[in-house]
Amino acid sequence: MAYVMLGVSELNRSLYFYRDVLGLAVTSEIAGFVFLDGRGVTLCLSESLGRGAGVLAGAVEVVFEVSGVQEAFDGLRGRGVSFLRDPHRVTDERWAASFRDPDGHILSIFGPERASPGVH
């Protein structure tokens, strides 16, 4: 497990709490997201998760880092996983695809679009 994403309704308010009150260091920011150092796991505050269709602030997404999103997507889909969102570019170099577990929790795979040759 690499990331835990928390759906938030007001990014600045949540950023203040996690950074200024709890003392977590910001590692990066992109539009609608703030990434914080959770000492081994990155905590991501996400407005889009908090405002997504049918999802409310307080939603949690568990993110698994993979060596290649497309390969992981194909493998999981081949085992019957139904994806909410197919692989898509998240940053210049990183891709993601989301799905739910049997209880409805949002899970996603995250990493480069494809694994580097020789990486399994």
Secondary structure, DSSP 8 states (H G I E B T S, - for coil): --EEEEE-S-HHHHHIIIIIIS---EEEEETTEEEEE-SSSEEEEEHHHHHSTT--TT-EEEEEE-S-HHHHHHHHHHTT--EEEEEEESSSS-EEEEEE-TT--EEEEEE-SS--TT--
